[in-house]
Every structure is written in C-alpha cells, then in structure tokens.
Amino acid sequence: MRLVYVIGPPGVGKTATLDTLVAPYRPSEVAVPFRYRIYPEPGWTVLGPARAAFGGTDALSMSVQPKVVGWLAGSSPPVVLGEGDRLANLGFLRAATDVGYETFLVVLSAPETVVEERRTRRAAEHDSGTQNASWVAGRRTKVARLAAAWSPTVEIDASRPVAEVAADLAAVVNGT
C-alpha cells in the first residue's frame, strides 16, 4: 500500500497538480466517514472533495485526522493521495506508516514570485481576497519543517507547466 501526500506553500499548485493527475479518470465521491474520492481506474483514492479553490484535505474538518487514520487501518485502499495543510503533519504520516502504508511526502516548490502571482490570480478568480502574509509565511515554515523531518521526501519543481508537474507526481504515485 502506498500513500503519497503533497505539500507546498500556498499558491504553489497542490490542488491544480492533483486535479491534473486525476483529470482523465471518473471518480465516485464518498462522504462517510469523511469526504474522499475513489478513482476505480487507476485504483487511486484521493482524500477530500473536489473543489475549485482550497480543495483536497483543506476542505475537511479540523478534527478529521483520527477518522482518516481509522479508515486507512480498516479499509486499506491500495493507493491513497492527499494534498493540503489539514493532514500535513508528522502524526498523520507516522500513523499511515504504522497501519502499513509506504508513505511518501512530495514537496512542490517554486520561487516566491511564482507562488505570489498564483495566489493573487486565484484570489481574483475566486473573489476570495488575498491570504494574510503572516499566515502564508507560517505555512512556508511548516512545509520546510515537515520536509526536513520526513523521509522519503521527493521535491518537484512546480514552477513548470502543471501537466509536467503532474507527470512527475504520477511517477511517485506509480513508484517509477
């Protein structure tokens, strides 16, 4: 069993990358015990619902981690993908490993000028306003600390076109 969790600073393209990866496939949405999507072909399960902005695990409740860990232990889907801040912590990664998953952390990175432009564009497209600068800085620090503390960690250059980033992510997901 393999769990691949994608992290990166706000605006780096986590949701866009995962959405591009799964775009060719048709999901079934499940809402219990939390929201997730099953992609029968190619056999992937994605944590969190599909949403235009701030999707993935960020759309789940703040208290979802015990539910996800219990579900992983009881359901044992063969390939689980996740992205976002909600489950991006050592406790979740260790718990997934403890229940039998080969757990990979994928860090998307791009120059700050690139992610700032993407955050600005996303705010305009979704009429959501800009994210607080100190919160964004805190997320960057959290990503750096988690990446330093976990192994295996794979870094992917997310400043390239999203299709290229998704292809690199596919290689990690498929173990190639």
LINSULNOR-V442193 format. One record per pair of residues at least 6 apart in sequence whose C-alpha atoms are under 6 Angstrom apart, sorted by the first residue. I is the first residue (numbers start at 1). J is the second residue. D is the distance in whole Angstrom. If there is no record, write none. Layout:
BEGIN
I|J|D ; I|J|D
END
This chain:
BEGIN
1|78|5 ; 1|79|6 ; 1|101|5 ; 2|79|5 ; 2|101|5 ; 2|102|5 ; 2|103|6 ; 3|79|6 ; 3|80|5 ; 3|81|6 ; 3|101|6 ; 3|103|5 ; 4|81|5 ; 4|103|6 ; 4|104|5 ; 4|105|6 ; 5|81|6 ; 5|82|5 ; 5|83|6 ; 5|105|5 ; 5|106|6 ; 6|83|5 ; 6|106|5 ; 6|107|6 ; 7|83|6 ; 7|84|6 ; 7|107|5 ; 8|107|5 ; 8|108|5 ; 8|143|6 ; 9|139|6 ; 9|140|5 ; 11|115|5 ; 11|118|5 ; 11|119|5 ; 12|115|5 ; 17|162|6 ; 17|166|5 ; 21|166|5 ; 27|37|6 ; 27|38|5 ; 27|39|5 ; 28|37|6 ; 28|38|5 ; 29|37|5 ; 30|36|5 ; 30|37|6 ; 35|48|5 ; 35|49|6 ; 36|46|6 ; 36|47|5 ; 36|48|4 ; 36|49|5 ; 37|45|6 ; 37|46|5 ; 38|45|4 ; 39|45|6 ; 44|79|5 ; 44|80|6 ; 45|80|5 ; 46|80|6 ; 46|81|5 ; 46|82|6 ; 47|82|5 ; 48|56|4 ; 48|57|5 ; 49|56|6 ; 56|83|6 ; 56|84|6 ; 57|84|5 ; 57|86|5 ; 58|84|6 ; 58|86|5 ; 73|99|5 ; 97|103|6 ; 104|152|6 ; 105|153|5 ; 106|153|6 ; 106|154|5 ; 106|155|6 ; 107|155|5 ; 108|155|6 ; 108|156|5 ; 108|158|5 ; 109|157|5 ; 109|158|5 ; 110|158|5 ; 110|159|5 ; 123|129|5 ; 123|130|6 ; 158|165|6
END
